[in-house]
Amino acid sequence: MRVSHAVSRLSAAFDDPNLVSCAGLAPVLALAQGCGLQELVARIVRLDAAGAANADLKVPALVAGMVAGADSIQDMDLLRHGGMGRLFAGVRAPSTLGTFLRCFTFGHVRQLDAVASAFLARLAADTPLLPSADRIALVDLDDTVRQTHGYAKQGAGYGYTGVKGLNALIATVSTPTAAPVITATRLRKGSTNSARGAARLIADALAATRAAGAAGLVIVRADSAFYTHDVIAAIRRADARFSLTARMTPSVVAAIGAIDEQSWTPIRYPNALWDEDEQRWISDAEVAETSYTAFTGRRRRDQVTARLIVRRVRRLNPAGAEQGELFTAYRHHAVFTDSPITLLQAEAQHRGHAVIEQVIADLKNSALAHLPSGHFNANGAWLVCAAIAFNLTRAAGALASTFHARATTATIRAQLIAVPARLARSARHLVLHLPRDWPSEHAWQQLFAASLHPPPQ
């Protein structure tokens, strides 16, 4: 591939007022409007400070910018180029949106959380966002540190990663056939403990999950940082099941040591081999389970008895080691759960908890690339808007095609959102002229038709 003309014969000019670089925002914002984002903000968010007017226009503007790829307040200027003013109404300048974010207090951020939860429920009702959620839903919980720089960032500190930043606690919900969406978020100080406030967030996340159509079995998965009585109690109060990585405390180690050697079952694991003669998997990984009572240091009614599922992986000598092993040694990974499914299913299902890491990576590759304000609550509002934008993008992908339903938001943005178009008028209609032979033309048309012309309910 090469330039078709001599370089000396090329020129460029930014002079066309009818071009837009992200025509995919039109069906996406139509979807947001149809699901009542603007109406929810107007009804729930109550800001009265100077610069806080028209929250029902400014929150959707922030979400639109994030869907288009903005990861800072200054990036919101991409909403104001070319023909964007003709295609969209209510566009605001970055400085206006920055002032608006700084009006938020913690209470207002919680109001925005309520908007995000209600909006997710409407997206799930109007799009195939969470298929089969009425049978089983998997809620995942994790936190991450978003690195910050400078001394003016409120709440920044050094946490468990040794990186200076702010801590974001995130909960997602997925199904065996659907990619995860975000059910709850909470921005915290960088030096905070992972489990701080987790019980409250789990309660919010499970309420949002039920509102999004999860009427059947709901299982909450988390790592050992959230292996606490308060988290399990919050899960049980919401009529859900838990699957938490257990800390290797002396009592857990003792319970593992008491498992009979004949109880271990080989599982399909990386590098496992199928033995045709014995008709079983030959693997260095095996699983077993036993009963275990956790939190025995608390009063009896607070103690929790459930299944302890253990995976053990054989420790191998380093490559090139000449000395043979005197006895077999294993690494153990324990999961404390009250899941009603079988041993092998429960162990494999818990390993699927890693899906939340993909969501975190996706966020950090888009709106959460920065926490742009020096004000802590402004960054808290930014995080909630990022979650709304993530879910909206995921819903748009679900409407477009089965491929985009599970694609990352970066892929959806590149193929469906960042599509250039020229605006024209015909018979009092605004017409979008898009590039011929666009690779995702069919998926884009599917999204456009479903968002602007939804079928009757």
C-alpha positions as CSV (number, residue, x, y, z in Angstrom):
1,M,0.0,0.0,0.0
2,R,1.3,3.5,-0.8
3,V,0.1,7.0,-1.4
4,S,-1.6,7.3,-4.7
5,H,-0.2,10.7,-5.5
6,A,3.1,12.4,-5.2
7,V,3.5,13.8,-1.8
8,S,4.0,17.3,-3.3
9,R,0.6,17.1,-4.8
10,L,-1.3,16.4,-1.5
11,S,-2.9,19.1,0.6
12,A,-5.3,19.2,3.5
13,A,-7.7,21.7,5.0
14,F,-10.0,21.6,8.0
15,D,-12.9,23.5,6.3
16,D,-15.9,21.2,5.9
17,P,-18.7,22.0,8.3
18,N,-20.7,18.9,7.4
19,L,-18.4,16.2,8.4
20,V,-18.5,14.2,11.6
21,S,-15.9,11.6,12.7
22,C,-18.1,9.5,15.0
23,A,-21.4,9.0,13.2
24,G,-22.0,5.9,15.4
25,L,-22.9,8.2,18.2
26,A,-26.2,8.9,16.5
27,P,-27.7,5.4,17.1
28,V,-26.0,5.0,20.4
29,L,-27.4,8.2,21.8
30,A,-30.8,7.4,20.3
31,L,-30.6,4.1,22.4
32,A,-29.7,6.1,25.5
33,Q,-32.5,8.5,24.9
34,G,-35.0,5.6,24.3
35,C,-33.9,4.0,27.6
36,G,-34.5,7.3,29.4
37,L,-31.0,8.4,30.5
38,Q,-31.9,12.1,30.3
39,E,-35.1,11.6,32.1
40,L,-33.5,9.5,34.9
41,V,-30.8,12.2,35.5
42,A,-33.5,14.9,35.6
43,R,-35.5,13.0,38.1
44,I,-32.8,11.6,40.4
45,V,-29.8,14.0,40.4
46,R,-30.4,17.2,42.4
47,L,-27.5,19.6,42.1
48,D,-28.0,23.2,43.2
49,A,-24.5,24.7,43.1
50,A,-23.3,27.3,40.6
51,G,-22.5,25.6,37.3
52,A,-24.7,22.6,38.1
53,A,-27.7,23.6,35.9
54,N,-28.9,21.3,33.1
55,A,-27.6,18.0,34.6
56,D,-29.9,16.1,32.3
57,L,-27.9,17.5,29.3
58,K,-24.4,17.4,30.8
59,V,-24.4,13.9,32.1
60,P,-25.4,12.5,28.6
61,A,-22.7,14.7,27.0
62,L,-20.1,13.2,29.3
63,V,-21.3,9.7,28.5
64,A,-21.3,10.5,24.8
65,G,-17.8,11.7,24.9
66,M,-16.6,8.6,26.7
67,V,-18.4,6.4,24.2
68,A,-16.6,8.2,21.4
69,G,-13.2,7.6,23.2
70,A,-12.7,10.6,25.4
71,D,-10.5,9.8,28.5
72,S,-10.1,13.4,29.9
73,I,-12.2,16.5,30.3
74,Q,-10.3,18.2,27.5
75,D,-11.1,15.3,25.1
76,M,-14.8,16.2,25.4
77,D,-14.0,18.8,22.7
78,L,-14.4,16.0,20.1
79,L,-18.1,16.5,20.5
80,R,-17.9,20.0,18.9
81,H,-16.3,19.5,15.5
82,G,-17.7,19.7,12.0
83,G,-21.4,18.9,11.8
84,M,-21.7,17.6,15.4
85,G,-23.8,20.7,16.3
86,R,-26.3,19.8,13.6
87,L,-26.4,16.1,14.5
88,F,-26.7,16.6,18.3
89,A,-28.2,19.1,20.6
90,G,-27.1,19.9,24.1
91,V,-23.3,19.7,23.4
92,R,-21.3,21.5,26.1
93,A,-17.8,22.9,26.2
94,P,-15.1,20.9,28.1
95,S,-14.7,23.8,30.6
96,T,-18.5,23.7,31.3
97,L,-18.4,19.9,31.9
98,G,-15.4,20.3,34.2
99,T,-17.1,22.9,36.3
100,F,-20.2,20.6,36.4
101,L,-18.2,17.7,37.7
102,R,-16.7,19.8,40.4
103,C,-20.2,20.5,41.8
104,F,-20.7,16.9,42.9
105,T,-20.6,15.9,46.5
106,F,-20.5,12.3,47.7
107,G,-24.3,12.3,48.0
108,H,-24.7,13.5,44.4
109,V,-22.3,10.7,43.3
110,R,-24.6,8.3,45.0
111,Q,-27.6,9.8,43.1
112,L,-25.7,9.2,39.9
113,D,-25.1,5.6,41.1
114,A,-28.9,5.3,41.2
115,V,-29.2,6.6,37.7
116,A,-26.6,4.0,36.5
117,S,-28.5,1.2,38.2
118,A,-31.9,2.2,36.7
119,F,-30.4,2.8,33.3
120,L,-28.8,-0.7,33.3
121,A,-32.2,-2.2,34.1
122,R,-33.7,-0.4,31.1
123,L,-30.9,-1.4,28.8
124,A,-31.3,-5.0,29.8
125,A,-35.1,-4.8,29.2
126,D,-34.7,-3.2,25.7
127,T,-31.7,-5.0,24.4
128,P,-30.2,-8.6,24.5
129,L,-27.7,-7.4,27.0
130,L,-27.9,-10.3,29.5
131,P,-29.4,-13.3,27.8
132,S,-30.3,-16.2,30.1
133,A,-30.0,-14.0,33.2
134,D,-33.3,-15.4,34.4
135,R,-31.6,-18.7,34.9
136,I,-28.1,-17.9,36.2
137,A,-26.1,-14.7,36.7
138,L,-22.5,-14.4,37.8
139,V,-21.6,-11.3,39.8
140,D,-17.9,-10.5,40.0
141,L,-16.2,-8.1,42.5
142,D,-12.7,-6.7,42.3
143,D,-10.8,-3.4,42.8
144,T,-8.1,-1.7,40.9
145,V,-5.7,1.3,41.5
146,R,-5.8,4.0,38.8
147,Q,-2.4,5.7,38.9
148,T,-2.3,9.5,39.4
149,H,0.4,12.1,39.2
150,G,1.2,15.3,41.1
151,Y,0.2,16.5,44.6
152,A,-3.2,18.1,43.9
153,K,-5.2,15.0,43.5
154,Q,-7.6,14.6,46.5
155,G,-7.5,11.1,48.0
156,A,-4.5,9.8,46.2
157,G,-2.3,7.5,48.1
158,Y,-0.2,4.3,48.1
159,G,-2.2,1.1,48.3
160,Y,-1.5,-2.6,48.0
161,T,0.1,-2.2,44.6
162,G,2.7,0.3,45.8
163,V,1.5,2.7,43.1
164,K,0.2,6.1,44.0
165,G,-3.4,6.6,42.8
166,L,-7.1,6.2,43.6
167,N,-8.8,2.9,44.2
168,A,-11.9,1.9,42.2
169,L,-14.1,-0.9,43.5
170,I,-16.1,-2.5,40.7
171,A,-18.8,-5.1,40.4
172,T,-20.0,-6.7,37.2
173,V,-22.6,-9.2,36.1
174,S,-22.4,-11.7,33.3
175,T,-24.1,-14.9,32.2
176,P,-22.6,-18.0,30.5
177,T,-23.6,-16.5,27.1
178,A,-23.2,-12.8,27.7
179,A,-20.2,-10.5,28.3
180,P,-20.0,-8.7,31.6
181,V,-21.6,-5.3,32.3
182,I,-20.9,-3.0,35.3
183,T,-23.5,-3.1,38.1
184,A,-21.9,-0.8,40.7
185,T,-18.7,1.3,41.2
186,R,-17.2,3.2,44.1
187,L,-14.2,5.4,44.1
188,R,-12.0,5.2,47.2
189,K,-8.8,6.6,48.6
190,G,-5.7,5.1,47.1
191,S,-4.5,3.7,50.5
192,T,-7.8,2.0,51.3
193,N,-8.1,-1.7,52.1
194,S,-9.7,-3.8,49.3
195,A,-12.6,-5.0,51.4
196,R,-13.5,-1.6,52.8
197,G,-17.1,-0.8,51.8
198,A,-17.4,-4.0,49.8
199,A,-20.4,-5.3,51.6
200,R,-22.4,-2.2,50.8
201,L,-21.3,-2.2,47.2
202,I,-22.3,-5.9,46.9
203,A,-25.7,-5.1,48.2
204,D,-26.1,-2.3,45.5
205,A,-24.7,-4.6,42.8
206,L,-27.1,-7.4,43.7
207,A,-30.0,-5.1,43.7
208,A,-29.0,-3.8,40.3
209,T,-28.5,-7.4,39.1
210,R,-32.0,-8.4,40.2
211,A,-33.5,-5.3,38.5
212,A,-31.7,-6.2,35.3
213,G,-33.6,-9.4,35.1
214,A,-31.6,-11.9,37.1
215,A,-34.5,-13.8,38.6
216,G,-32.7,-17.2,39.0
217,L,-29.5,-18.4,40.6
218,V,-27.0,-15.5,41.3
219,I,-23.5,-16.4,42.3
220,V,-21.0,-13.8,43.6
221,R,-17.3,-14.4,42.8
222,A,-14.4,-12.6,44.4
223,D,-10.8,-13.2,45.4
224,S,-9.4,-13.6,48.9
225,A,-9.3,-9.9,49.6
226,F,-13.1,-10.1,50.0
227,Y,-13.1,-13.2,52.1
228,T,-14.8,-11.6,55.0
229,H,-17.9,-12.2,57.2
230,D,-19.5,-8.9,56.2
231,V,-19.3,-9.7,52.4
232,I,-20.7,-13.1,52.8
233,A,-23.5,-11.8,55.1
234,A,-24.4,-9.1,52.5
235,I,-24.6,-11.8,49.8
236,R,-26.8,-14.0,51.8
237,R,-29.1,-11.2,52.8
238,A,-29.7,-10.6,49.0
239,D,-30.6,-14.3,48.5
240,A,-27.5,-15.0,46.4
241,R,-24.7,-17.6,46.6
242,F,-21.0,-16.9,47.2
243,S,-17.8,-18.3,45.7
244,L,-14.8,-16.7,47.3
245,T,-11.1,-17.5,47.2
246,A,-10.3,-18.6,50.8
247,R,-7.2,-17.3,52.5
248,M,-4.7,-20.0,53.4
249,T,-5.1,-19.6,57.2
250,P,-3.9,-22.4,59.5
251,S,-7.5,-23.8,59.8
252,V,-7.9,-23.9,56.0
253,V,-4.6,-25.6,55.6
254,A,-5.6,-28.1,58.3
255,A,-8.9,-28.8,56.5
256,I,-7.0,-29.4,53.2
257,G,-4.6,-31.7,54.9
258,A,-7.5,-33.8,56.2
259,I,-8.9,-34.5,52.7
260,D,-8.5,-38.2,51.9
261,E,-6.0,-39.0,49.1
262,Q,-8.6,-41.0,47.2
263,S,-10.9,-38.0,47.0
264,W,-8.8,-36.0,44.5
265,T,-10.1,-35.9,41.0
266,P,-8.0,-35.0,37.9
267,I,-9.4,-32.0,36.0
268,R,-9.0,-30.7,32.5
269,Y,-6.3,-28.1,33.0
270,P,-3.5,-26.5,30.9
271,N,-1.2,-29.2,29.6
272,A,-3.6,-32.0,30.6
273,L,-3.5,-35.2,28.6
274,W,-6.4,-37.6,27.8
275,D,-5.6,-41.3,28.6
276,E,-7.5,-43.5,26.1
277,D,-6.9,-46.7,28.1
278,E,-8.1,-45.3,31.5
279,Q,-10.6,-42.9,29.9
280,R,-9.7,-40.0,32.2
281,W,-7.6,-36.8,32.2
282,I,-4.0,-37.2,33.3
283,S,-3.1,-33.8,34.7
284,D,-1.0,-32.3,37.5
285,A,-4.2,-30.5,38.6
286,E,-6.7,-32.2,40.8
287,V,-9.7,-31.1,42.8
288,A,-11.5,-32.2,45.9
289,E,-13.9,-30.8,48.4
290,T,-14.7,-30.9,52.1
291,S,-16.9,-29.1,54.6
292,Y,-15.5,-26.1,56.4
293,T,-16.7,-23.6,59.0
294,A,-15.3,-20.1,58.5
295,F,-15.0,-17.2,61.0
296,T,-14.9,-19.5,64.1
297,G,-13.5,-16.6,66.1
298,R,-16.9,-14.9,65.9
299,R,-20.1,-15.7,67.8
300,R,-21.7,-18.9,66.7
301,R,-24.5,-17.3,64.7
302,D,-22.0,-15.4,62.6
303,Q,-20.0,-18.6,61.7
304,V,-20.5,-19.9,58.2
305,T,-20.4,-23.5,57.2
306,A,-20.1,-24.3,53.5
307,R,-18.1,-26.2,50.9
308,L,-14.3,-25.8,50.7
309,I,-13.3,-26.7,47.1
310,V,-9.6,-27.2,46.7
311,R,-7.5,-27.3,43.5
312,R,-4.0,-28.7,43.9
313,V,-1.3,-28.4,41.3
314,R,1.9,-30.4,41.5
315,R,5.1,-28.5,42.1
316,L,7.6,-29.4,39.5
317,N,11.4,-29.2,39.8
318,P,13.0,-26.3,38.0
319,A,14.0,-27.1,34.4
320,G,17.4,-28.8,34.4
321,A,17.3,-29.8,38.1
322,E,19.2,-33.1,38.5
323,Q,17.8,-34.1,41.9
324,G,14.6,-36.1,41.9
325,E,11.8,-35.4,44.3
326,L,11.7,-37.1,47.6
327,F,7.9,-36.7,47.9
328,T,5.2,-35.1,45.9
329,A,4.5,-31.4,46.8
330,Y,1.5,-29.4,45.7
331,R,0.3,-25.8,45.5
332,H,-3.3,-25.4,46.8
333,H,-6.0,-23.0,45.8
334,A,-9.1,-23.1,48.0
335,V,-12.6,-21.7,47.2
336,F,-15.2,-21.2,49.9
337,T,-18.6,-21.6,48.4
338,D,-22.2,-22.5,48.9
339,S,-22.9,-23.0,45.2
340,P,-25.4,-25.8,44.5
341,I,-23.6,-27.0,41.4
342,T,-21.3,-30.0,41.1
343,L,-17.7,-30.0,42.3
344,L,-16.1,-29.8,38.8
345,Q,-18.6,-27.2,37.6
346,A,-18.1,-25.0,40.7
347,E,-14.3,-25.1,40.4
348,A,-14.3,-24.2,36.7
349,Q,-16.9,-21.5,37.3
350,H,-14.9,-19.8,40.0
351,R,-11.9,-19.6,37.7
352,G,-14.1,-17.6,35.3
353,H,-13.9,-14.8,37.9
354,A,-10.9,-13.6,35.9
355,V,-13.4,-12.0,33.4
356,I,-13.6,-8.9,35.6
357,E,-9.9,-8.2,34.8
358,Q,-10.9,-7.8,31.2
359,V,-13.5,-5.2,32.2
360,I,-11.0,-3.3,34.2
361,A,-8.5,-3.4,31.4
362,D,-11.2,-2.2,29.0
363,L,-12.1,0.7,31.3
364,K,-8.4,1.7,31.6
365,N,-8.1,1.6,27.9
366,S,-10.9,4.1,27.5
367,A,-12.6,6.5,30.0
368,L,-10.6,5.4,33.0
369,A,-7.3,6.0,31.4
370,H,-7.3,9.1,33.6
371,L,-9.1,10.4,36.6
372,P,-9.0,13.9,35.3
373,S,-10.0,16.2,38.2
374,G,-8.2,17.2,41.3
375,H,-11.5,17.0,43.2
376,F,-12.2,13.5,44.6
377,N,-16.0,13.6,44.1
378,A,-15.6,14.9,40.6
379,N,-13.5,11.8,39.8
380,G,-16.2,9.7,41.6
381,A,-18.8,11.1,39.2
382,W,-16.4,10.5,36.3
383,L,-16.1,6.8,37.3
384,V,-19.9,6.4,37.3
385,C,-20.2,8.1,33.9
386,A,-17.5,5.7,32.6
387,A,-19.6,2.7,33.9
388,I,-22.7,4.1,32.1
389,A,-20.8,4.6,28.9
390,F,-19.4,1.1,29.2
391,N,-22.8,-0.5,29.6
392,L,-24.3,1.7,26.8
393,T,-21.5,0.7,24.4
394,R,-22.0,-3.0,25.4
395,A,-25.7,-2.7,24.7
396,A,-25.0,-1.1,21.3
397,G,-22.7,-4.0,20.5
398,A,-25.5,-6.5,21.5
399,L,-27.9,-4.8,19.1
400,A,-25.3,-4.8,16.2
401,S,-24.2,-8.4,15.9
402,T,-23.3,-11.5,17.9
403,F,-19.7,-10.7,17.4
404,H,-19.9,-7.2,18.8
405,A,-22.0,-8.5,21.7
406,R,-18.8,-10.0,23.2
407,A,-16.3,-7.6,21.7
408,T,-14.3,-5.1,23.7
409,T,-15.5,-1.6,23.8
410,A,-12.4,-0.5,21.9
411,T,-13.4,-2.8,19.0
412,I,-17.0,-1.5,19.1
413,R,-15.7,2.0,19.1
414,A,-13.4,1.4,16.1
415,Q,-16.0,-0.5,14.0
416,L,-19.3,1.1,15.0
417,I,-18.8,4.4,16.7
418,A,-15.8,6.1,15.0
419,V,-17.3,6.0,11.5
420,P,-16.9,9.2,9.5
421,A,-20.0,10.6,7.8
422,R,-21.1,13.6,5.8
423,L,-24.3,15.3,6.7
424,A,-26.8,16.3,4.0
425,R,-30.5,17.3,3.9
426,S,-33.1,15.6,1.8
427,A,-36.9,16.2,2.0
428,R,-36.5,17.7,5.5
429,H,-34.5,14.7,6.7
430,L,-30.9,14.7,7.8
431,V,-29.0,12.0,5.9
432,L,-25.7,10.5,7.0
433,H,-23.5,9.6,4.0
434,L,-21.0,7.0,5.3
435,P,-18.0,5.4,3.6
436,R,-18.9,2.8,1.0
437,D,-17.6,-0.8,1.7
438,W,-17.2,-0.1,5.4
439,P,-16.2,-3.5,6.9
440,S,-18.9,-3.4,9.6
441,E,-21.6,-1.9,7.4
442,H,-24.2,-4.6,8.1
443,A,-23.6,-4.5,11.9
444,W,-23.8,-0.7,11.8
445,Q,-27.1,-0.8,9.9
446,Q,-28.5,-3.3,12.4
447,L,-27.6,-1.0,15.3
448,F,-29.0,2.0,13.5
449,A,-32.3,0.3,12.7
450,A,-32.7,-1.2,16.2
451,S,-31.9,2.1,18.0
452,L,-33.8,4.6,15.8
453,H,-36.7,2.3,14.8
454,P,-37.2,-0.2,17.6
455,P,-39.8,-2.9,17.1
456,P,-43.1,-2.3,19.0
457,Q,-43.2,-3.8,22.5
